[in-house]
Amino acid sequence: MVMDVEIELRIPTLTLNKEDDVPGKVDNTHVRFKKVIQVPAFPPPGSTIQLTAGVNLAFECTVARADWHEEKQLFVVSCRYPKQRIFQSEYEAILNDPEWRRTELPA
């Protein structure tokens, strides 16, 4: 049964080179990227989901949990980026993809 779910993706903190070549840290501890996708079946914790960002980035994330969101009437699936490190090009692909929404978690 195909169903819509909202992916809530956690990505690692990264260091970016700014225009003046001074490295700057992007702390993503309280940031999530969200996107609604269709999945062929309910994704249980521990399973993987294939995701994309932009035209060149495809990756598989691991499902940490899935919770029903009454207001949205769909499951919100919490996932982690597959690697402990994210490259600047990968981060920018997610950040600049209009299907992904960047949200701040309450502190």
N, C-alpha and C positions, 0 to 999 in steps of 0.2 A: 504494500500500500504506500504510494508516494505521498509525502507530506511536507509541508513547509515548516521550517524551524529557523529560529534566530540564532546565529552563531555569535558568541561573545568570546572574542579572541584575546588572550593575554600574550603580549610579546615582551621580549627581554629589553632591558636598558641597553642603550648603545652610545657610542661616542661618534659624533659627527665632526667633520672638518668644516669650519665656518669659512666665510669668504676671506678672512685675514689669516687663514691657515692655523688658527688657534683652535685646538680641539674643544668641543663643547659636549657635555653629557646630556642625554635625553633620558630622563628617569620615567619609565613607563609603569612603575609600581601601581599607580592609581589611575591607569588609563586602560580602556578596553576598546577594541574595534568590533563593530557589530555589522552584520549583514544577514539578510534573510535569503535562505537557499532552499531548494527542494532535495530531499533525501529519499531513497527507495524504501527505507524502513526506519523505525525508531532506533536512534543511535545510543546503545547502552554505554555506561562508563567503561573505559578501557578500549573501546573501539576507535577506529580512525575514520576521518572524513577528508576527502580530497577538496582543497580550496584553491582559488585563484585570486590574483590581484593584478590589475593591468593586463597587458597582453603577454608578458614574458615570465610571470611568476606563478608557479604551481607548487603547492606543498600539501603535505598530509599532516593534519593535526590530530592529537589524541584527545578524546572526550574525557573530561574530568567529571562532569555531572550534567544532568538534564532535569530541568524543573519546569513544571507547567506554570505559565503566566496567564492568569485569569483575564486581565485587562486586554492583553494582546491576542488571546485565544490561540496560543501556540506554545510549543516548548522552546525554552531558552537553553541552548546547549553551550556550556562553558568548555572552552578548549585552550590548550597551550600550544604556542609555536613549537615546531618539532625540534628545533636546535636551541642550545643554550646561548647562542650568539646570533644576532641578526645583522646583516650587512646594510650599509646605508642605502644601496640600490633597492633592496628588498623592503626596507622600511618606507622608502619614498613611493614604491609601487603600491603599498597598502594605503599610505596616507593620501595619495593622489587619485586613487580609484574612487569614482563617485558612488559605487555600490557599497563601499565601506564607510561607516560613520564612526568618528572618533568621539568617545565619551569619557568624561572624568568621573571617577568614583568619589562618593562623599569621603572626606578625610576623617 
